[in-house]
Amino acid sequence: MSDQNALEWFPWYWKRWQRSRRVLRLTIAQRGLYRELLDECWRVGHIPTDPEALADLLFADPKEVAALWPSVRPFFEFRPDGNLYNAELAEIRKKQVAKYAASVKNGQKGGRPKKPSKNPAVTQPKSIRVETTLTATAAGPARFQGGGGLPTTVGEVVGKIVPPTAAQREEFAAVKAALRS
């Protein structure tokens, strides 16, 4: 599986574990081996059938694994390649791989996809035209008055600037001339 390395974690459904009579009938050592084997199964998708190979994978005592293996073995099924897998974990893996693939696809598109509107009649808001007036004084830089009545410097103007009227052009020319003198 190509995305196997990306799946560094898996959901642990602890209620299923604690409510399973099959699991609760295991000794604490058997449950520990079962949990270790589930982790290994998640990592590579399967486990070997040989208890000695399992012990080697888990860095455990081969005699201890061989003694516990008969109780844990029924939780795994054979795959066509001769290895064992856990069917429930395989289903969880399918779901996680699908979620991962969707996340990768959305990331390539720039992130989380936009949610469609529940009401098809609702459209995106149209751009709003902002009326502005330009004022300049000898005391400071030219400022715009608009967008809620708050003065804003020329560099901070948001929206479209309405071309000045002839009277505003004349007033601006007079202010400009006064500032030069």
C-alpha positions in Angstrom: 0.0 0.0 0.0 1.6 3.3 -1.1 0.0 5.4 1.7 1.0 3.0 4.4 3.7 5.2 5.8 1.4 8.2 6.0 -1.0 6.3 8.3 1.1 6.7 11.5 -1.9 6.2 13.8 -5.2 4.5 13.8 -8.4 5.0 15.8 -8.6 2.9 18.9 -12.1 1.9 19.7 -11.6 1.1 23.4 -15.2 0.4 24.0 -15.2 -2.4 21.5 -12.1 -3.8 23.1 -13.6 -3.6 26.6 -17.0 -5.0 25.6 -15.6 -7.9 23.6 -16.1 -11.2 25.5 -13.5 -12.8 23.3 -10.9 -10.2 24.3 -12.0 -10.2 28.0 -11.5 -14.0 28.2 -7.8 -13.5 27.4 -5.2 -13.2 30.1 -3.5 -9.9 30.4 -0.4 -11.3 28.7 -2.5 -12.6 25.8 -4.2 -9.2 25.5 -0.8 -7.6 25.4 0.3 -9.9 22.6 -2.9 -9.3 20.7 -2.6 -5.5 21.0 1.1 -5.7 19.8 0.1 -7.8 16.9 -2.7 -5.3 15.9 -0.1 -2.5 15.9 2.2 -4.6 13.7 -0.7 -5.5 11.5 -1.5 -1.8 11.1 2.1 -1.0 10.3 2.6 -3.5 7.4 -0.9 -4.8 6.8 -0.3 -8.3 8.0 1.6 -10.6 10.3 3.5 -13.8 9.7 2.0 -17.1 10.8 5.1 -18.5 12.5 5.3 -17.7 16.3 9.1 -17.5 16.1 8.9 -14.9 13.4 6.3 -13.0 15.5 8.6 -13.1 18.5 11.4 -11.7 16.3 9.1 -8.8 15.1 8.1 -8.0 18.6 11.6 -8.4 20.2 10.0 -10.9 22.5 10.9 -14.3 24.0 10.0 -16.9 21.4 8.9 -19.4 24.1 6.6 -16.8 25.6 5.0 -15.9 22.2 4.7 -19.6 21.3 2.8 -20.2 24.6 0.5 -17.3 24.1 0.0 -17.6 20.3 -2.8 -20.4 20.3 -5.1 -18.1 22.3 -4.5 -15.0 20.0 -4.3 -16.8 16.6 -8.2 -17.0 16.2 -8.4 -13.1 16.0 -6.5 -13.2 12.6 -7.5 -14.6 9.2 -5.4 -15.9 6.4 -4.7 -13.7 3.3 -4.1 -15.3 -0.1 -0.4 -14.6 0.3 -0.3 -16.9 3.3 0.1 -14.1 5.9 -2.4 -13.2 8.6 -4.5 -10.1 9.0 -7.3 -8.8 11.3 -10.5 -8.2 9.3 -11.8 -5.5 11.6 -8.5 -3.6 11.4 -8.5 -4.0 7.6 -11.9 -2.2 7.4 -10.6 0.6 9.6 -7.6 0.9 7.4 -9.8 1.2 4.3 -11.6 4.1 5.9 -8.4 5.8 7.0 -6.8 5.4 3.6 -9.9 7.0 2.0 -9.8 9.9 4.5 -6.1 10.4 3.9 -6.5 10.4 0.1 -9.3 13.0 0.4 -7.1 15.1 2.6 -4.3 14.9 0.1 -6.6 15.8 -2.8 -8.1 18.8 -0.9 -4.6 19.9 0.1 -3.6 20.0 -3.6 -6.6 22.1 -4.2 -5.6 24.6 -1.5 -7.2 23.1 1.6 -10.6 22.2 2.9 -13.2 22.2 0.2 -15.9 24.9 0.2 -19.2 23.6 1.6 -22.0 24.1 -0.9 -24.8 26.4 0.1 -27.9 24.7 1.5 -30.1 27.2 -0.2 -29.4 27.4 -4.0 -31.1 30.8 -4.2 -28.4 32.3 -2.0 -25.6 33.7 -4.1 -22.2 35.2 -3.2 -22.4 38.8 -2.2 -21.6 41.3 -5.0 -18.8 43.8 -4.7 -19.8 47.0 -2.9 -18.9 50.3 -4.4 -17.4 52.7 -1.8 -17.9 56.4 -2.3 -14.8 58.3 -1.3 -13.7 61.9 -1.2 -10.1 63.1 -1.1 -9.1 65.7 1.3 -5.6 67.2 1.7 -4.3 69.7 4.1 -1.0 71.4 4.8 -0.9 69.4 8.1 -0.6 66.0 6.7 -0.9 63.5 3.8 -3.9 63.2 1.6 -6.7 61.3 3.3 -9.8 59.6 2.0 -13.1 60.0 3.8 -15.3 57.0 3.2 -16.2 53.4 4.3 -18.2 54.2 7.4 -16.9 57.8 7.8 -13.5 56.8 9.0 -10.5 58.6 7.5 -8.1 56.3 5.7 -4.7 57.1 4.2 -4.3 56.7 0.5 -2.3 53.5 1.0 -5.1 51.9 3.1 -8.1 52.5 0.8 -10.2 49.4 0.2 -12.7 49.3 -2.6 -13.0 51.4 -5.8 -12.3 55.0 -5.9 -15.0 57.1 -7.5 -13.6 59.6 -10.0 -13.8 63.1 -8.6 -16.4 65.6 -9.9 -15.3 68.8 -11.7 -15.9 70.8 -8.5 -13.7 68.3 -6.5 -11.0 68.5 -9.1 -10.9 72.3 -8.8 -10.9 72.2 -5.0 -8.0 69.6 -5.1 -6.1 71.8 -7.6 -6.5 74.8 -5.3 -5.3 72.8 -2.3 -2.4 71.4 -4.3 -1.4 74.9 -5.4 -1.6 76.1 -1.8 0.6 73.3 -0.6 3.3 74.1 -3.2 3.5 77.8 -2.2 
